[in-house]
Amino acid sequence: MESLFSEHEEESNPSRLSHQAIWFFAHGGLALASWLVLMMLGYAFNPRGVSQILILIFSMVIPSLVGFAITRVRQDEMASLVWMVGLIWMLILSLWIMDMPTGPNACFQCDATEKLTRTFFSVPRPSGLIDDDGPFLGTWPAAALFGYSIGARLALKRKG
């Protein structure tokens, strides 16, 4: 009984909660920083003809490797939870895009699903909304946060 009480006491400690919050945002920042480095390298080398699907895959894989490496060194459950920031970011952008008016050269007569898929994934062609930057502003950063979480989860050692 004593060990159960001490675990509960440890979890409700305010300094522990602030420590967890700081590390949660630090891991989110590391995920986005690793993605930004990838984007800067892409703009520096400016390769021609790279598909958006390949960029999406790299946007998940590179932060996943960073998350794996960092969590392997410093075991922290907060690292595996940053996917929630990516989800919330995509939901906020989705609401903003759904509120945008359509017109010529801006997803004219699109329904809700087409508006989102054409903006975030440019399928079958870009929507014209948010200056065709949907993948850069929404999809790829969210993929980086998801990838970082997956890598971190794989690196966490099981408590047994």
SVG drawing of the C-alpha trace seen along z (x, -y; Angstrom):
<svg xmlns="http://www.w3.org/2000/svg" viewBox="-20 -34 42 41">
<polyline fill="none" stroke="black" stroke-width="0.4" points="0.0,0.0 2.8,-2.4 4.3,-2.2 0.9,-3.0 0.5,-6.0 4.0,-7.3 3.4,-7.0 0.2,-9.0 2.0,-11.6 4.8,-11.8 2.3,-12.4 0.5,-15.2 3.6,-17.1 3.4,-20.5 7.1,-20.6 6.8,-17.3 3.9,-18.6 5.8,-21.7 8.8,-19.5 6.6,-17.4 5.1,-20.4 8.5,-21.9 9.7,-18.6 6.5,-18.2 7.1,-21.6 10.8,-20.9 10.1,-17.6 7.6,-19.4 10.2,-22.1 12.8,-19.4 10.4,-17.7 9.6,-20.9 13.3,-22.0 14.3,-18.7 11.6,-19.2 12.8,-22.8 16.3,-21.7 15.0,-19.2 13.1,-22.0 16.1,-24.3 18.3,-21.6 15.6,-21.1 15.5,-24.7 19.3,-25.0 19.8,-22.1 16.5,-22.8 16.1,-19.4 13.8,-19.4 10.9,-17.1 10.6,-15.9 7.1,-14.7 5.1,-15.9 4.6,-12.3 8.4,-11.9 8.6,-15.1 5.8,-13.8 7.7,-10.6 10.9,-12.5 8.9,-14.8 8.0,-11.8 11.1,-9.7 13.7,-12.4 11.9,-13.6 11.2,-9.9 14.9,-9.2 15.6,-12.3 12.8,-11.3 14.2,-7.8 17.7,-9.0 16.8,-11.6 14.4,-9.2 16.9,-6.4 19.4,-8.7 16.8,-10.3 13.8,-8.1 10.8,-10.5 7.1,-9.6 6.4,-13.2 8.3,-12.6 5.7,-10.1 2.8,-12.5 3.7,-15.4 1.5,-13.9 -1.3,-15.7 0.1,-19.0 0.2,-18.0 -3.4,-16.8 -4.6,-20.1 -2.6,-22.1 -4.3,-20.2 -7.7,-20.7 -7.2,-24.5 -6.0,-24.8 -8.9,-22.7 -11.4,-25.0 -9.7,-28.0 -9.7,-26.5 -13.4,-25.4 -14.2,-29.0 -12.5,-30.4 -14.6,-31.5 -14.2,-29.8 -14.1,-31.3 -12.3,-31.2 -8.7,-29.9 -9.6,-29.1 -11.3,-25.7 -14.4,-26.9 -17.5,-24.9 -15.5,-22.5 -17.3,-20.5 -15.7,-20.2 -13.7,-17.0 -12.3,-18.3 -11.4,-21.6 -9.3,-19.9 -7.7,-17.2 -6.8,-19.7 -5.4,-22.1 -3.4,-19.7 -2.4,-17.1 -2.8,-18.9 -4.8,-15.9 -5.7,-15.9 -4.4,-19.5 -3.8,-22.3 -6.9,-24.2 -5.6,-27.7 -6.4,-28.4 -3.7,-29.7 -1.6,-30.3 -1.2,-26.6 1.0,-26.3 -1.3,-23.7 1.3,-20.9 4.0,-23.3 1.8,-24.9 -0.2,-22.0 0.6,-18.5 4.3,-18.3 4.7,-19.9 2.0,-17.6 3.7,-14.6 6.9,-15.6 5.2,-15.7 3.6,-12.3 6.9,-10.9 8.8,-12.2 6.2,-10.5 6.5,-7.2 10.2,-7.2 10.1,-8.2 7.6,-5.5 9.8,-2.9 12.8,-4.0 10.9,-3.9 11.9,-0.9 9.1,1.1 8.6,1.0 8.2,4.5"/>
</svg>
